[in-house]
Amino acid sequence: MNIIETGAEMLVAELGLPVQVKTVVAALSSLLGDGEGDLNLADLAARMAENTELTDVLGSWLGDGGNSPISAGSLLSLLGKSEIADFAAKIGTDSDTAARGLADVIPQMMDEGSSGGSLLNAVGGIGGLMGSAKSFLT
């Protein structure tokens, strides 16, 4: 099972969604990936790295140990209110419920995706991550 499927199963269970996991996989892929079933956690990490309030949170997700929480409000700002609304509509819930569920699930997905440093390696380490973050500012 891959990270997106694991995240989808966690969301279905946590939110008690009356939808199939494959529906949530597609919605997650649209929100956090390429729309084809692949996640782009490096892009999410780069977005977080550019926000000074979220850099410590990101570090906890990428490092060993526990994951710091992220608020639903921070996720709404980070991912976009309209994007979360679209995601929520696809999975049959409201934006606030979707954001709360994502706030619980995304840290676990990011932690799994960064296991063994693979996520950091994919973006060229911390320096590459910070470079990616700077590219969003230009």
N, CA, C and O atoms as CSV, one atom per row, in Angstrom:
chain,resi,resn,atom,element,x,y,z
A,1,MET,N,N,0.851,-1.177,0.000
A,1,MET,CA,C,0.000,0.000,0.000
A,1,MET,C,C,0.896,1.240,0.000
A,1,MET,O,O,1.903,1.280,0.707
A,2,ASN,N,N,0.530,2.252,-0.795
A,2,ASN,CA,C,1.348,3.449,-0.853
A,2,ASN,C,C,0.820,4.519,0.106
A,2,ASN,O,O,-0.211,4.342,0.754
A,3,ILE,N,N,1.545,5.619,0.177
A,3,ILE,CA,C,1.231,6.676,1.147
A,3,ILE,C,C,-0.146,7.276,0.906
A,3,ILE,O,O,-0.884,7.527,1.859
A,4,ILE,N,N,-0.499,7.507,-0.333
A,4,ILE,CA,C,-1.790,8.138,-0.625
A,4,ILE,C,C,-2.947,7.216,-0.225
A,4,ILE,O,O,-3.964,7.688,0.284
A,5,GLU,N,N,-2.801,5.921,-0.449
A,5,GLU,CA,C,-3.844,4.977,-0.048
A,5,GLU,C,C,-3.947,4.904,1.470
A,5,GLU,O,O,-5.044,4.845,2.024
A,6,THR,N,N,-2.802,4.909,2.133
A,6,THR,CA,C,-2.799,4.892,3.597
A,6,THR,C,C,-3.498,6.134,4.138
A,6,THR,O,O,-4.332,6.043,5.039
A,7,GLY,N,N,-3.151,7.299,3.582
A,7,GLY,CA,C,-3.792,8.540,4.011
A,7,GLY,C,C,-5.290,8.535,3.761
A,7,GLY,O,O,-6.068,8.998,4.595
A,8,ALA,N,N,-5.689,8.012,2.615
A,8,ALA,CA,C,-7.114,7.942,2.284
A,8,ALA,C,C,-7.856,7.036,3.262
A,8,ALA,O,O,-8.948,7.371,3.720
A,9,GLU,N,N,-7.266,5.901,3.577
A,9,GLU,CA,C,-7.902,4.993,4.543
A,9,GLU,C,C,-8.026,5.645,5.915
A,9,GLU,O,O,-9.041,5.488,6.594
A,10,MET,N,N,-6.985,6.382,6.325
A,10,MET,CA,C,-7.042,7.071,7.619
A,10,MET,C,C,-8.152,8.122,7.622
A,10,MET,O,O,-8.882,8.250,8.604
A,11,LEU,N,N,-8.281,8.878,6.523
A,11,LEU,CA,C,-9.332,9.899,6.453
A,11,LEU,C,C,-10.716,9.285,6.488
A,11,LEU,O,O,-11.594,9.769,7.202
A,12,VAL,N,N,-10.918,8.226,5.727
A,12,VAL,CA,C,-12.226,7.557,5.715
A,12,VAL,C,C,-12.588,7.093,7.116
A,12,VAL,O,O,-13.715,7.289,7.570
A,13,ALA,N,N,-11.627,6.473,7.803
A,13,ALA,CA,C,-11.885,5.965,9.155
A,13,ALA,C,C,-12.098,7.101,10.148
A,13,ALA,O,O,-13.040,7.067,10.940
A,14,GLU,N,N,-11.231,8.099,10.109
A,14,GLU,CA,C,-11.294,9.182,11.082
A,14,GLU,C,C,-12.558,10.022,10.945
A,14,GLU,O,O,-13.176,10.393,11.943
A,15,LEU,N,N,-12.935,10.317,9.712
A,15,LEU,CA,C,-14.096,11.171,9.481
A,15,LEU,C,C,-15.384,10.391,9.313
A,15,LEU,O,O,-16.458,10.985,9.221
A,16,GLY,N,N,-15.292,9.065,9.272
A,16,GLY,CA,C,-16.488,8.253,9.080
A,16,GLY,C,C,-17.161,8.535,7.746
A,16,GLY,O,O,-18.387,8.599,7.651
A,17,LEU,N,N,-16.343,8.702,6.727
A,17,LEU,CA,C,-16.870,9.069,5.412
A,17,LEU,C,C,-17.593,7.901,4.742
A,17,LEU,O,O,-17.103,6.771,4.756
A,18,PRO,N,N,-18.751,8.176,4.161
A,18,PRO,CA,C,-19.497,7.131,3.457
A,18,PRO,C,C,-19.089,7.049,1.986
A,18,PRO,O,O,-19.947,6.961,1.107
A,19,VAL,N,N,-17.775,7.077,1.718
A,19,VAL,CA,C,-17.270,7.000,0.347
A,19,VAL,C,C,-16.219,5.901,0.276
A,19,VAL,O,O,-15.671,5.472,1.291
A,20,GLN,N,N,-15.956,5.461,-0.941
A,20,GLN,CA,C,-14.920,4.458,-1.143
A,20,GLN,C,C,-13.550,5.102,-1.009
A,20,GLN,O,O,-13.372,6.286,-1.295
A,21,VAL,N,N,-12.596,4.311,-0.575
A,21,VAL,CA,C,-11.233,4.796,-0.406
A,21,VAL,C,C,-10.691,5.343,-1.722
A,21,VAL,O,O,-9.957,6.331,-1.729
A,22,LYS,N,N,-11.051,4.704,-2.840
A,22,LYS,CA,C,-10.523,5.172,-4.130
A,22,LYS,C,C,-11.000,6.586,-4.453
A,22,LYS,O,O,-10.303,7.328,-5.145
A,23,THR,N,N,-12.173,6.965,-3.963
A,23,THR,CA,C,-12.667,8.333,-4.147
A,23,THR,C,C,-11.794,9.320,-3.388
A,23,THR,O,O,-11.478,10.397,-3.892
A,24,VAL,N,N,-11.408,8.947,-2.178
A,24,VAL,CA,C,-10.556,9.813,-1.356
A,24,VAL,C,C,-9.141,9.847,-1.929
A,24,VAL,O,O,-8.482,10.886,-1.885
A,25,VAL,N,N,-8.669,8.724,-2.464
A,25,VAL,CA,C,-7.356,8.697,-3.128
A,25,VAL,C,C,-7.330,9.706,-4.275
A,25,VAL,O,O,-6.377,10.472,-4.412
A,26,ALA,N,N,-8.375,9.702,-5.091
A,26,ALA,CA,C,-8.435,10.638,-6.225
A,26,ALA,C,C,-8.480,12.088,-5.741
A,26,ALA,O,O,-7.823,12.959,-6.310
A,27,ALA,N,N,-9.255,12.336,-4.694
A,27,ALA,CA,C,-9.359,13.697,-4.166
A,27,ALA,C,C,-8.030,14.153,-3.555
A,27,ALA,O,O,-7.621,15.297,-3.753
A,28,LEU,N,N,-7.354,13.266,-2.816
A,28,LEU,CA,C,-6.043,13.594,-2.255
A,28,LEU,C,C,-5.024,13.847,-3.354
A,28,LEU,O,O,-4.200,14.756,-3.253
A,29,SER,N,N,-5.085,13.053,-4.386
A,29,SER,CA,C,-4.168,13.233,-5.513
A,29,SER,C,C,-4.370,14.591,-6.172
A,29,SER,O,O,-3.401,15.236,-6.572
A,30,SER,N,N,-5.607,15.023,-6.286
A,30,SER,CA,C,-5.884,16.342,-6.854
A,30,SER,C,C,-5.399,17.456,-5.931
A,30,SER,O,O,-4.892,18.477,-6.397
A,31,LEU,N,N,-5.553,17.260,-4.635
A,31,LEU,CA,C,-5.179,18.284,-3.658
A,31,LEU,C,C,-3.677,18.359,-3.434
A,31,LEU,O,O,-3.109,19.449,-3.364
A,32,LEU,N,N,-3.036,17.205,-3.322
A,32,LEU,CA,C,-1.627,17.160,-2.910
A,32,LEU,C,C,-0.695,16.558,-3.952
A,32,LEU,O,O,0.477,16.310,-3.667
A,33,GLY,N,N,-1.197,16.326,-5.137
A,33,GLY,CA,C,-0.350,15.638,-6.100
A,33,GLY,C,C,-0.589,16.069,-7.522
A,33,GLY,O,O,-0.891,17.224,-7.822
A,34,ASP,N,N,-0.443,15.098,-8.373
A,34,ASP,CA,C,-0.515,15.359,-9.808
A,34,ASP,C,C,-1.871,15.022,-10.418
A,34,ASP,O,O,-2.055,15.160,-11.628
A,35,GLY,N,N,-2.816,14.584,-9.599
A,35,GLY,CA,C,-4.122,14.205,-10.115
A,35,GLY,C,C,-4.153,12.830,-10.747
A,35,GLY,O,O,-5.203,12.361,-11.186
A,36,GLU,N,N,-2.995,12.182,-10.793
A,36,GLU,CA,C,-2.876,10.860,-11.412
A,36,GLU,C,C,-2.623,9.762,-10.377
A,36,GLU,O,O,-2.329,8.624,-10.742
A,37,GLY,N,N,-2.735,10.095,-9.096
A,37,GLY,CA,C,-2.516,9.105,-8.053
A,37,GLY,C,C,-1.178,9.224,-7.355
A,37,GLY,O,O,-0.882,8.437,-6.456
A,38,ASP,N,N,-0.357,10.198,-7.750
A,38,ASP,CA,C,0.938,10.393,-7.103
A,38,ASP,C,C,0.903,11.654,-6.261
A,38,ASP,O,O,0.365,12.680,-6.679
A,39,LEU,N,N,1.483,11.571,-5.068
A,39,LEU,CA,C,1.585,12.726,-4.179
A,39,LEU,C,C,2.852,13.505,-4.473
A,39,LEU,O,O,3.856,12.945,-4.912
A,40,ASN,N,N,2.792,14.794,-4.227
A,40,ASN,CA,C,3.974,15.634,-4.323
A,40,ASN,C,C,4.216,16.245,-2.951
A,40,ASN,O,O,3.963,17.429,-2.728
A,41,LEU,N,N,4.709,15.417,-2.036
A,41,LEU,CA,C,4.958,15.886,-0.683
A,41,LEU,C,C,6.113,16.874,-0.637
A,41,LEU,O,O,6.175,17.704,0.270
A,42,ALA,N,N,7.019,16.801,-1.587
A,42,ALA,CA,C,8.126,17.759,-1.629
A,42,ALA,C,C,7.597,19.173,-1.868
A,42,ALA,O,O,8.113,20.129,-1.291
A,43,ASP,N,N,6.583,19.313,-2.706
A,43,ASP,CA,C,5.977,20.620,-2.949
A,43,ASP,C,C,5.320,21.145,-1.676
A,43,ASP,O,O,5.469,22.319,-1.337
A,44,LEU,N,N,4.599,20.284,-0.976
A,44,LEU,CA,C,3.973,20.683,0.278
A,44,LEU,C,C,5.046,21.093,1.288
A,44,LEU,O,O,4.890,22.095,1.986
A,45,ALA,N,N,6.118,20.332,1.368
A,45,ALA,CA,C,7.207,20.666,2.293
A,45,ALA,C,C,7.815,22.019,1.936
A,45,ALA,O,O,8.123,22.812,2.826
A,46,ALA,N,N,7.989,22.289,0.652
A,46,ALA,CA,C,8.556,23.568,0.222
A,46,ALA,C,C,7.633,24.725,0.594
A,46,ALA,O,O,8.100,25.780,1.024
A,47,ARG,N,N,6.332,24.531,0.430
A,47,ARG,CA,C,5.373,25.572,0.821
A,47,ARG,C,C,5.452,25.842,2.316
A,47,ARG,O,O,5.402,26.991,2.754
A,48,MET,N,N,5.576,24.774,3.092
A,48,MET,CA,C,5.666,24.926,4.543
A,48,MET,C,C,6.968,25.615,4.932
A,48,MET,O,O,6.988,26.431,5.854
A,49,ALA,N,N,8.045,25.296,4.240
A,49,ALA,CA,C,9.351,25.856,4.567
A,49,ALA,C,C,9.384,27.366,4.346
A,49,ALA,O,O,10.146,28.069,5.009
A,50,GLU,N,N,8.572,27.870,3.427
A,50,GLU,CA,C,8.556,29.311,3.174
A,50,GLU,C,C,7.762,30.074,4.227
A,50,GLU,O,O,7.858,31.299,4.304
A,51,ASN,N,N,6.984,29.369,5.035
A,51,ASN,CA,C,6.184,29.977,6.087
A,51,ASN,C,C,6.910,29.784,7.419
A,51,ASN,O,O,6.956,28.672,7.945
A,52,THR,N,N,7.472,30.855,7.962
A,52,THR,CA,C,8.297,30.740,9.168
A,52,THR,C,C,7.544,30.132,10.345
A,52,THR,O,O,8.162,29.538,11.229
A,53,GLU,N,N,6.232,30.270,10.372
A,53,GLU,CA,C,5.452,29.687,11.460
A,53,GLU,C,C,5.353,28.167,11.346
A,53,GLU,O,O,5.045,27.491,12.328
A,54,LEU,N,N,5.610,27.631,10.165
A,54,LEU,CA,C,5.451,26.193,9.958
A,54,LEU,C,C,6.768,25.440,9.811
A,54,LEU,O,O,6.753,24.218,9.664
A,55,THR,N,N,7.905,26.130,9.846
A,55,THR,CA,C,9.174,25.434,9.629
A,55,THR,C,C,9.474,24.431,10.740
A,55,THR,O,O,9.994,23.350,10.464
A,56,ASP,N,N,9.158,24.768,11.981
A,56,ASP,CA,C,9.386,23.813,13.077
A,56,ASP,C,C,8.455,22.607,12.959
A,56,ASP,O,O,8.846,21.473,13.236
A,57,VAL,N,N,7.225,22.875,12.545
A,57,VAL,CA,C,6.263,21.784,12.335
A,57,VAL,C,C,6.790,20.852,11.249
A,57,VAL,O,O,6.806,19.632,11.414
A,58,LEU,N,N,7.219,21.441,10.145
A,58,LEU,CA,C,7.774,20.651,9.045
A,58,LEU,C,C,8.967,19.834,9.514
A,58,LEU,O,O,9.080,18.654,9.183
A,59,GLY,N,N,9.852,20.448,10.276
A,59,GLY,CA,C,11.017,19.734,10.781
A,59,GLY,C,C,10.641,18.522,11.615
A,59,GLY,O,O,11.305,17.488,11.548
A,60,SER,N,N,9.580,18.644,12.400
A,60,SER,CA,C,9.151,17.499,13.212
A,60,SER,C,C,8.600,16.379,12.351
A,60,SER,O,O,8.756,15.204,12.684
A,61,TRP,N,N,7.954,16.733,11.239
A,61,TRP,CA,C,7.400,15.718,10.344
A,61,TRP,C,C,8.496,14.985,9.588
A,61,TRP,O,O,8.389,13.788,9.323
A,62,LEU,N,N,9.550,15.714,9.242
A,62,LEU,CA,C,10.628,15.120,8.457
A,62,LEU,C,C,11.662,14.415,9.317
A,62,LEU,O,O,12.397,13.556,8.830
A,63,GLY,N,N,11.721,14.771,10.587
A,63,GLY,CA,C,12.722,14.194,11.470
A,63,GLY,C,C,12.204,13.005,12.247
A,63,GLY,O,O,11.049,12.599,12.121
A,64,ASP,N,N,13.093,12.465,13.050
A,64,ASP,CA,C,12.717,11.368,13.933
A,64,ASP,C,C,11.939,11.935,15.119
A,64,ASP,O,O,12.065,13.116,15.441
A,65,GLY,N,N,11.155,11.113,15.752
A,65,GLY,CA,C,10.379,11.546,16.902
A,65,GLY,C,C,8.954,11.870,16.523
A,65,GLY,O,O,8.490,11.552,15.428
A,66,GLY,N,N,8.271,12.508,17.452
A,66,GLY,CA,C,6.865,12.818,17.262
A,66,GLY,C,C,6.636,13.928,16.247
A,66,GLY,O,O,7.528,14.723,15.952
A,67,ASN,N,N,5.432,13.958,15.729
A,67,ASN,CA,C,5.030,14.972,14.760
A,67,ASN,C,C,4.288,16.094,15.469
A,67,ASN,O,O,3.321,15.848,16.191
A,68,SER,N,N,4.737,17.320,15.266
A,68,SER,CA,C,4.017,18.476,15.798
A,68,SER,C,C,2.702,18.620,15.042
A,68,SER,O,O,2.625,18.302,13.855
A,69,PRO,N,N,1.670,19.098,15.732
A,69,PRO,CA,C,0.376,19.270,15.052
A,69,PRO,C,C,0.377,20.503,14.163
A,69,PRO,O,O,1.175,21.425,14.334
A,70,ILE,N,N,-0.541,20.486,13.212
A,70,ILE,CA,C,-0.825,21.656,12.380
A,70,ILE,C,C,-2.314,21.927,12.522
A,70,ILE,O,O,-3.120,20.998,12.565
A,71,SER,N,N,-2.669,23.179,12.594
A,71,SER,CA,C,-4.086,23.509,12.751
A,71,SER,C,C,-4.811,23.431,11.408
A,71,SER,O,O,-4.207,23.556,10.343
A,72,ALA,N,N,-6.096,23.225,11.493
A,72,ALA,CA,C,-6.916,23.213,10.283
A,72,ALA,C,C,-6.830,24.567,9.589
A,72,ALA,O,O,-6.822,24.632,8.360
A,73,GLY,N,N,-6.767,25.643,10.357
A,73,GLY,CA,C,-6.645,26.976,9.788
A,73,GLY,C,C,-5.351,27.168,9.015
A,73,GLY,O,O,-5.335,27.789,7.952
A,74,SER,N,N,-4.255,26.625,9.564
A,74,SER,CA,C,-2.973,26.711,8.858
A,74,SER,C,C,-3.030,25.945,7.546
A,74,SER,O,O,-2.485,26.391,6.536
A,75,LEU,N,N,-3.691,24.793,7.562
A,75,LEU,CA,C,-3.822,24.021,6.319
A,75,LEU,C,C,-4.691,24.741,5.300
A,75,LEU,O,O,-4.402,24.708,4.103
A,76,LEU,N,N,-5.748,25.388,5.762
A,76,LEU,CA,C,-6.589,26.155,4.840
A,76,LEU,C,C,-5.774,27.255,4.172
A,76,LEU,O,O,-5.916,27.498,2.973
A,77,SER,N,N,-4.918,27.921,4.949
A,77,SER,CA,C,-4.061,28.971,4.382
A,77,SER,C,C,-3.015,28.381,3.452
A,77,SER,O,O,-2.750,28.925,2.380
A,78,LEU,N,N,-2.428,27.281,3.860
A,78,LEU,CA,C,-1.348,26.658,3.107
A,78,LEU,C,C,-1.823,26.081,1.773
A,78,LEU,O,O,-1.184,26.286,0.741
A,79,LEU,N,N,-2.933,25.369,1.799
A,79,LEU,CA,C,-3.417,24.683,0.607
A,79,LEU,C,C,-4.432,25.498,-0.183
A,79,LEU,O,O,-4.640,25.243,-1.369
A,80,GLY,N,N,-5.057,26.464,0.455
A,80,GLY,CA,C,-6.051,27.303,-0.206
A,80,GLY,C,C,-7.467,26.893,0.158
A,80,GLY,O,O,-7.815,25.713,0.129
A,81,LYS,N,N,-8.271,27.877,0.499
A,81,LYS,CA,C,-9.657,27.602,0.896
A,81,LYS,C,C,-10.462,26.966,-0.220
A,81,LYS,O,O,-11.243,26.046,0.026
A,82,SER,N,N,-10.283,27.442,-1.440
A,82,SER,CA,C,-11.076,26.876,-2.546
A,82,SER,C,C,-10.628,25.453,-2.862
A,82,SER,O,O,-11.446,24.609,-3.228
A,83,GLU,N,N,-9.320,25.181,-2.719
A,83,GLU,CA,C,-8.818,23.824,-2.961
A,83,GLU,C,C,-9.352,22.853,-1.906
A,83,GLU,O,O,-9.723,21.724,-2.225
A,84,ILE,N,N,-9.387,23.301,-0.649
A,84,ILE,CA,C,-9.945,22.457,0.417
A,84,ILE,C,C,-11.445,22.264,0.192
A,84,ILE,O,O,-11.970,21.174,0.420
A,85,ALA,N,N,-12.130,23.307,-0.250
A,85,ALA,CA,C,-13.570,23.192,-0.529
A,85,ALA,C,C,-13.821,22.183,-1.641
A,85,ALA,O,O,-14.744,21.373,-1.548
A,86,ASP,N,N,-13.008,22.225,-2.691
A,86,ASP,CA,C,-13.139,21.255,-3.785
A,86,ASP,C,C,-12.887,19.839,-3.273
A,86,ASP,O,O,-13.627,18.911,-3.600
A,87,PHE,N,N,-11.837,19.681,-2.466
A,87,PHE,CA,C,-11.515,18.385,-1.876
A,87,PHE,C,C,-12.693,17.882,-1.047
A,87,PHE,O,O,-13.112,16.732,-1.176
A,88,ALA,N,N,-13.222,18.760,-0.192
A,88,ALA,CA,C,-14.341,18.383,0.682
A,88,ALA,C,C,-15.557,17.933,-0.127
A,88,ALA,O,O,-16.204,16.942,0.210
A,89,ALA,N,N,-15.858,18.665,-1.189
A,89,ALA,CA,C,-17.008,18.309,-2.028
A,89,ALA,C,C,-16.820,16.933,-2.658
A,89,ALA,O,O,-17.773,16.163,-2.776
A,90,LYS,N,N,-15.593,16.628,-3.060
A,90,LYS,CA,C,-15.321,15.337,-3.695
A,90,LYS,C,C,-15.492,14.167,-2.736
A,90,LYS,O,O,-15.841,13.062,-3.152
A,91,ILE,N,N,-15.243,14.414,-1.438
A,91,ILE,CA,C,-15.343,13.311,-0.477
A,91,ILE,C,C,-16.633,13.364,0.343
A,91,ILE,O,O,-16.844,12.538,1.231
A,92,GLY,N,N,-17.482,14.328,0.045
A,92,GLY,CA,C,-18.806,14.371,0.666
A,92,GLY,C,C,-18.836,14.929,2.077
A,92,GLY,O,O,-19.560,14.422,2.932
A,93,THR,N,N,-18.053,15.972,2.325
A,93,THR,CA,C,-18.078,16.601,3.637
A,93,THR,C,C,-17.904,18.100,3.465
A,93,THR,O,O,-17.802,18.584,2.337
A,94,ASP,N,N,-17.869,18.842,4.561
A,94,ASP,CA,C,-17.681,20.287,4.485
A,94,ASP,C,C,-16.198,20.638,4.639
A,94,ASP,O,O,-15.392,19.807,5.056
A,95,SER,N,N,-15.862,21.854,4.304
A,95,SER,CA,C,-14.458,22.299,4.312
A,95,SER,C,C,-13.818,22.204,5.686
A,95,SER,O,O,-12.672,21.770,5.800
A,96,ASP,N,N,-14.533,22.601,6.734
A,96,ASP,CA,C,-13.952,22.568,8.080
A,96,ASP,C,C,-13.641,21.144,8.515
A,96,ASP,O,O,-12.575,20.885,9.073
A,97,THR,N,N,-14.561,20.223,8.265
A,97,THR,CA,C,-14.333,18.820,8.616
A,97,THR,C,C,-13.169,18.252,7.817
A,97,THR,O,O,-12.322,17.545,8.362
A,98,ALA,N,N,-13.129,18.560,6.532
A,98,ALA,CA,C,-12.026,18.088,5.687
A,98,ALA,C,C,-10.696,18.633,6.183
A,98,ALA,O,O,-9.719,17.889,6.269
A,99,ALA,N,N,-10.643,19.917,6.510
A,99,ALA,CA,C,-9.397,20.532,6.987
A,99,ALA,C,C,-8.943,19.903,8.306
A,99,ALA,O,O,-7.752,19.658,8.500
A,100,ARG,N,N,-9.883,19.644,9.204
A,100,ARG,CA,C,-9.522,18.989,10.479
A,100,ARG,C,C,-8.976,17.587,10.234
A,100,ARG,O,O,-7.984,17.189,10.844
A,101,GLY,N,N,-9.619,16.843,9.349
A,101,GLY,CA,C,-9.141,15.501,9.029
A,101,GLY,C,C,-7.768,15.530,8.386
A,101,GLY,O,O,-6.894,14.735,8.734
A,102,LEU,N,N,-7.579,16.443,7.453
A,102,LEU,CA,C,-6.274,16.581,6.794
A,102,LEU,C,C,-5.200,16.985,7.792
A,102,LEU,O,O,-4.060,16.530,7.696
A,103,ALA,N,N,-5.554,17.838,8.750
A,103,ALA,CA,C,-4.588,18.264,9.762
A,103,ALA,C,C,-4.106,17.086,10.602
A,103,ALA,O,O,-2.982,17.095,11.103
A,104,ASP,N,N,-4.940,16.091,10.751
A,104,ASP,CA,C,-4.546,14.884,11.494
A,104,ASP,C,C,-3.778,13.903,10.624
A,104,ASP,O,O,-2.866,13.230,11.106
A,105,VAL,N,N,-4.132,13.813,9.357
A,105,VAL,CA,C,-3.596,12.781,8.476
A,105,VAL,C,C,-2.314,13.205,7.751
A,105,VAL,O,O,-1.392,12.401,7.612
A,106,ILE,N,N,-2.246,14.448,7.293
A,106,ILE,CA,C,-1.081,14.882,6.517
A,106,ILE,C,C,0.232,14.730,7.281
A,106,ILE,O,O,1.218,14.301,6.680
A,107,PRO,N,N,0.300,15.058,8.576
A,107,PRO,CA,C,1.575,14.839,9.276
A,107,PRO,C,C,2.040,13.380,9.218
A,107,PRO,O,O,3.232,13.105,9.088
A,108,GLN,N,N,1.101,12.467,9.314
A,108,GLN,CA,C,1.444,11.043,9.265
A,108,GLN,C,C,1.905,10.649,7.864
A,108,GLN,O,O,2.832,9.854,7.711
A,109,MET,N,N,1.253,11.208,6.841
A,109,MET,CA,C,1.650,10.923,5.469
A,109,MET,C,C,3.046,11.483,5.189
A,109,MET,O,O,3.878,10.819,4.571
A,110,MET,N,N,3.290,12.697,5.646
A,110,MET,CA,C,4.593,13.335,5.438
A,110,MET,C,C,5.674,12.563,6.190
A,110,MET,O,O,6.773,12.361,5.674
A,111,ASP,N,N,5.363,12.139,7.397
A,111,ASP,CA,C,6.315,11.370,8.196
A,111,ASP,C,C,6.669,10.072,7.482
A,111,ASP,O,O,7.840,9.699,7.404
A,112,GLU,N,N,5.660,9.390,6.964
A,112,GLU,CA,C,5.890,8.144,6.233
A,112,GLU,C,C,6.676,8.402,4.951
A,112,GLU,O,O,7.568,7.632,4.594
A,113,GLY,N,N,6.339,9.489,4.263
A,113,GLY,CA,C,7.019,9.832,3.017
A,113,GLY,C,C,8.460,10.255,3.209
A,113,GLY,O,O,9.265,10.172,2.282
A,114,SER,N,N,8.790,10.708,4.408
A,114,SER,CA,C,10.157,11.159,4.677
A,114,SER,C,C,10.973,10.094,5.393
A,114,SER,O,O,12.126,10.336,5.749
A,115,SER,N,N,10.403,8.941,5.604
A,115,SER,CA,C,11.111,7.865,6.291
A,115,SER,C,C,12.430,7.565,5.600
A,115,SER,O,O,12.472,7.316,4.395
A,116,GLY,N,N,13.493,7.589,6.368
A,116,GLY,CA,C,14.807,7.312,5.818
A,116,GLY,C,C,15.380,8.472,5.026
A,116,GLY,O,O,16.382,8.316,4.328
A,117,GLY,N,N,14.744,9.647,5.129
A,117,GLY,CA,C,15.251,10.826,4.434
A,117,GLY,C,C,14.902,10.889,2.967
A,117,GLY,O,O,15.409,11.761,2.260
A,118,SER,N,N,14.051,9.993,2.477
A,118,SER,CA,C,13.774,9.952,1.039
A,118,SER,C,C,13.149,11.248,0.522
A,118,SER,O,O,13.450,11.670,-0.595
A,119,LEU,N,N,12.294,11.879,1.308
A,119,LEU,CA,C,11.670,13.118,0.849
A,119,LEU,C,C,12.701,14.232,0.759
A,119,LEU,O,O,12.734,14.971,-0.225
A,120,LEU,N,N,13.532,14.357,1.766
A,120,LEU,CA,C,14.576,15.376,1.718
A,120,LEU,C,C,15.549,15.108,0.586
A,120,LEU,O,O,15.981,16.039,-0.093
A,121,ASN,N,N,15.899,13.855,0.376
A,121,ASN,CA,C,16.809,13.529,-0.723
A,121,ASN,C,C,16.198,13.905,-2.070
A,121,ASN,O,O,16.912,14.328,-2.979
A,122,ALA,N,N,14.892,13.754,-2.201
A,122,ALA,CA,C,14.220,14.050,-3.461
A,122,ALA,C,C,14.302,15.526,-3.830
A,122,ALA,O,O,14.250,15.874,-5.010
A,123,VAL,N,N,14.429,16.400,-2.826
A,123,VAL,CA,C,14.514,17.836,-3.100
A,123,VAL,C,C,15.914,18.382,-2.877
A,123,VAL,O,O,16.110,19.597,-2.846
A,124,GLY,N,N,16.888,17.498,-2.723
A,124,GLY,CA,C,18.269,17.954,-2.570
A,124,GLY,C,C,18.634,18.351,-1.160
A,124,GLY,O,O,19.457,19.245,-0.966
A,125,GLY,N,N,18.038,17.704,-0.164
A,125,GLY,CA,C,18.364,18.011,1.228
A,125,GLY,C,C,17.710,19.305,1.683
A,125,GLY,O,O,16.879,19.878,0.979
A,126,ILE,N,N,18.095,19.753,2.867
A,126,ILE,CA,C,17.524,20.975,3.428
A,126,ILE,C,C,17.792,22.162,2.507
A,126,ILE,O,O,16.911,22.998,2.308
A,127,GLY,N,N,18.989,22.247,1.947
A,127,GLY,CA,C,19.313,23.343,1.036
A,127,GLY,C,C,18.406,23.363,-0.172
A,127,GLY,O,O,17.952,24.428,-0.592
A,128,GLY,N,N,18.135,22.199,-0.736
A,128,GLY,CA,C,17.241,22.114,-1.891
A,128,GLY,C,C,15.818,22.482,-1.519
A,128,GLY,O,O,15.109,23.118,-2.298
A,129,LEU,N,N,15.403,22.081,-0.327
A,129,LEU,CA,C,14.065,22.410,0.143
A,129,LEU,C,C,13.920,23.916,0.294
A,129,LEU,O,O,12.912,24.492,-0.115
A,130,MET,N,N,14.921,24.548,0.879
A,130,MET,CA,C,14.871,25.998,1.049
A,130,MET,C,C,14.927,26.700,-0.310
A,130,MET,O,O,14.264,27.719,-0.501
A,131,GLY,N,N,15.704,26.171,-1.252
A,131,GLY,CA,C,15.735,26.729,-2.600
A,131,GLY,C,C,14.393,26.627,-3.276
A,131,GLY,O,O,13.966,27.555,-3.963
A,132,SER,N,N,13.721,25.505,-3.090
A,132,SER,CA,C,12.378,25.345,-3.658
A,132,SER,C,C,11.416,26.354,-3.044
A,132,SER,O,O,10.590,26.941,-3.743
A,133,ALA,N,N,11.530,26.550,-1.739
A,133,ALA,CA,C,10.664,27.504,-1.072
A,133,ALA,C,C,10.892,28.906,-1.613
A,133,ALA,O,O,9.937,29.655,-1.822
A,134,LYS,N,N,12.144,29.264,-1.839
A,134,LYS,CA,C,12.443,30.608,-2.364
A,134,LYS,C,C,11.873,30.794,-3.757
A,134,LYS,O,O,11.521,31.912,-4.131
A,135,SER,N,N,11.774,29.721,-4.537
A,135,SER,CA,C,11.244,29.852,-5.899
A,135,SER,C,C,9.775,30.224,-5.889
A,135,SER,O,O,9.286,30.805,-6.858
A,136,PHE,N,N,9.053,29.904,-4.815
A,136,PHE,CA,C,7.655,30.299,-4.716
A,136,PHE,C,C,7.504,31.801,-4.497
A,136,PHE,O,O,6.463,32.380,-4.807
A,137,LEU,N,N,8.541,32.420,-3.966
A,137,LEU,CA,C,8.487,33.838,-3.639
A,137,LEU,C,C,8.789,34.729,-4.824
A,137,LEU,O,O,8.497,35.924,-4.794
A,138,THR,N,N,9.377,34.154,-5.881
A,138,THR,CA,C,9.743,34.976,-7.039
A,138,THR,C,C,8.713,34.881,-8.143
A,138,THR,O,O,8.868,35.511,-9.189
